[in-house]
Amino acid sequence: MSIRVAKTGNEAVAEAMRQMRPDVVAAYPITPQTEIVQIFSGFVADGLVDTEMVTVESEHSAMSATVGAAAAGARAMTATSANGLALMWEIVYIAASMRLPIVMPVVNRALSGPINIHCDHSDTMGARDSGWIQIFSENAQEAYDNTLQALRIAENPNVLLPAMVTMDGFIISHAMEVMEILEDEKVREWVGEYVPENPLLDVDNPVTIGPLDLYDWNMEHKRQQAEAMVQSKAVILKVAEDYAKLTGRRYGLFEEYMLEDAEVAVVVLGSTAGTAKVVVNELRKQGVKAGLLKLRVFRPFPAEEIAAALKHVKAIAVMDRSDSFNAISGPVFAEVRSAMYGVQSAPAIVDYIYGIGGRDVTPEHIRKVYDDLANIAARGKADRILTYLGVRE
Amino acid sequence: MANKFEEYLRPQFMPHIWCPGCGHGITLNALLRTIAKLELDKDKVCVVSGIGCASRAPGYLDFNTLHTTHGRAIPFATGIKLAKPELEVIVVTGDGDGAAIGGNHLIHAARRNIGLTVVMFNNSIYGMTSGQYSPMTPSGKSATTAPYGNIERDFDVCKLVQASGANYVARATVAQPRQLSTYIERAINTKGFAFVEAQGMCPTYYGRRNKLGGPVEMLDVLKKNTVTVQAAAKLSPEELKGKIITGELYQANDPEYCDLYDNLIKQAQEVAGK
């Protein structure tokens, strides 16, 4: 049976890493991620894992070392936040195009500037077109579960893409909650032996990784990469199914919460989903048909599935914890509204940008969103697309 | 002098983030004392920092200040100096910020010999992220990422900067605030790249982790372990093991980068007949 423990999000992910026993971990400290790798380095020092730990001199080096190790055929991991992810940028794209199944926990933090250490999603949203699978977590349990699942997804031969598993900085990473972890043997079995495709260390079959690839073949390789992302959706669902058999905890591309008969619905990612569920429960008691769609997998983006899940709703609010500065909306809204295009008598859909730089989001804020939605549903139209929630202006 | 200090601070941003007993206050004090002594025009001073405990300093200072990204204070400062060579550009950095993630910029700024003053607040650890070992954590010392001791060698950052081409290199500890102040003064007065390593102390992470006692004991250790560069010349490598060599380690008078740049412009204009 699984083991009940009290852990912070960072501790939970460090524990997952200990159980997954990666061959190589390379990392650099950055708030609020630091603890994950720091705790893990303790496991290395105490001989609980035989991981090669490389404490590099920057995140650019962390991702480079991880890519090098993965190309050699190792299971390689790193973790980061915000500016650390930004500094990795060049190699983040390279990891994906080299088709290296690296799993990277990212503890969401506002990307500078102005400099800030608290949660928003601007860091990982910026990397949404980097070719990485992106899985968001609502709490420490999900961060743990998603990390274990990410490895199986990434390493699937039909996928071979790196995966980011995110959790909200401080809100999840530093808050302790009761959760369940698996026994070490079960995780060992779950992750299995990694058999890399074309590893550099297979000296009998020498390969070149990362050579110049111009207009003669580059486009075919990018097309293959895009196809891998398409294929990953089925793999994510299959892995979730297997994980449910192992743990009883069931995951999908997103979670539908009281959505079936909902007239108004909120789409949200990360820890705010927990707050929103409280509000949905309250509204339901008051007879309001409120529902919630918690997006778990942002890359690949489950457009058709979202459209099917939301098409009956009268009004939808997307909650974006980052801005895309496209002068229209946040990034999640753009994708969700695009997914809804073509749906017969599509619901009205609006965007709320909230929680920037760690700005607190309370049930009152979310209640206001549902109130607005009730109004929009009654009138059949919205006056404006975008509202900044809880801002002084 | 006391009033002068107040004029240099932004009390609205106090209290500062540094822990009780942190050595950074002494180094900052030495820097401010120097600026007061030199009677620099507040508006002609620009203090630039990266990320880390030391790099918070400019937030508390009422000069032109720029708090940049991790490791990149020197490139930002290079841009400022080139655009406004008349400014006194002072970089405040730490051992992690300046010798790890920003190490490349440090050696190239020294190589160009651009007229910056870099004060490295060396607390021997990544303090802000709670005590991981840095490239300047002495070998064998403990850190959160090295619970059984650091097996890596630490940088002699002064040798590195000297070898890279700086015009002035000095080191003092926070147990010698007057020397520190003197060296910062000479660094500011140096034409070309000037570097002062301020060996500080982090009682919270480095000290506690390595059982070095409180701030007072750590200051004592700094005093006992310090050898002047003149005395060091007469000691064997064995005798110098674990010692901190302080003093003015190198001085040169090589041409400064902004001057070379201006000369080039003049030459080009002459060739073009303008």
Interface residues (C-beta under 8 A of the other chain):
Chain A: Y28 P29 I30 T31 T34 V37 Q38 S41 G42 A45 D46 M53 T55 E57 S58 N83 L87 S112 I115
Chain B: I51 H67 T69 H70 G71 A100 I101 G103 Y126 M128 T129 S130 Q132 Y133 P135 T144 T145 A146 P147 Y148
